């Protein structure tokens, strides 16, 4: 069971880095493959620095993500039209 999880995480991390590369390609024009490899290298180096550095980076990243979600929800709620929700469940 443990080997299956390990293999699954290994494959999933490849897809996640390729997804990041795709987003980066759309935003900056950098090719997807090298951006994904670069992300893998940067994260590997970050993990080699130690648990404390990695956890601080992860905390910072999650704080940024949560802030971005609140900003998106706040801006989206300003543009909501409640009249379109009636009847809610006809």
MARROPA-992111 format. One record per residue (C-alpha): residue in one letter; x, y, z. Coordinates in nm, 2 decimals. Layout:
! residues N
aa|X|Y|Z
A|X|Y|Z
...
! end
This chain:
! residues 90
aa|X|Y|Z
X|0.00|0.00|0.00
X|0.28|0.24|0.08
X|0.46|0.19|-0.25
X|0.13|0.27|-0.43
X|0.09|0.60|-0.25
X|0.45|0.69|-0.32
X|0.41|0.61|-0.69
X|0.09|0.81|-0.70
X|0.24|1.11|-0.54
X|0.54|1.09|-0.77
X|0.31|1.09|-1.08
X|0.08|1.36|-0.93
X|0.36|1.59|-0.86
X|0.47|1.57|-1.22
X|0.12|1.67|-1.34
X|0.11|1.96|-1.09
X|0.44|2.10|-1.21
X|0.33|2.07|-1.57
X|0.01|2.26|-1.47
X|0.22|2.53|-1.31
X|0.43|2.54|-1.63
X|0.11|2.58|-1.84
X|0.00|2.88|-1.62
X|0.34|3.03|-1.64
X|0.34|2.99|-2.01
X|0.01|3.17|-2.05
X|0.13|3.46|-1.82
X|0.48|3.51|-1.94
X|0.54|3.31|-2.26
X|0.80|3.08|-2.11
X|0.79|2.73|-2.24
X|0.60|2.48|-2.02
X|0.86|2.21|-1.99
X|1.15|2.41|-1.87
X|0.93|2.61|-1.63
X|0.80|2.28|-1.48
X|1.16|2.15|-1.44
X|1.27|2.48|-1.29
X|0.99|2.46|-1.03
X|1.10|2.11|-0.94
X|1.46|2.22|-0.90
X|1.36|2.52|-0.69
X|1.14|2.31|-0.46
X|1.40|2.04|-0.42
X|1.66|2.30|-0.32
X|1.42|2.45|-0.08
X|1.36|2.12|0.08
X|1.73|2.05|0.10
X|1.77|2.37|0.30
X|1.57|2.21|0.58
X|1.23|2.17|0.73
X|1.22|2.51|0.90
X|1.28|2.70|0.57
X|1.04|2.48|0.38
X|0.76|2.53|0.64
X|0.81|2.90|0.64
X|0.79|2.91|0.26
X|0.48|2.69|0.27
X|0.31|2.91|0.53
X|0.39|3.22|0.32
X|0.25|3.06|0.01
X|-0.07|2.95|0.18
X|-0.12|3.30|0.33
X|-0.09|3.44|-0.02
X|-0.34|3.19|-0.16
X|-0.60|3.26|0.11
X|-0.56|3.63|0.06
X|-0.60|3.60|-0.31
X|-0.92|3.39|-0.26
X|-1.07|3.65|-0.02
X|-0.99|3.93|-0.27
X|-1.15|3.73|-0.56
X|-1.45|3.66|-0.34
X|-1.48|4.02|-0.24
X|-1.46|4.15|-0.59
X|-1.70|3.89|-0.71
X|-1.95|3.96|-0.45
X|-1.96|4.33|-0.55
X|-2.07|4.22|-0.90
X|-2.33|3.97|-0.79
X|-2.68|4.02|-0.90
X|-2.93|3.87|-0.66
X|-3.22|3.91|-0.90
X|-3.07|3.64|-1.11
X|-3.10|3.39|-0.82
X|-3.48|3.41|-0.81
X|-3.64|3.16|-0.84
X|-3.36|2.98|-0.67
X|-3.50|2.63|-0.72
X|-3.80|2.64|-0.94
! end
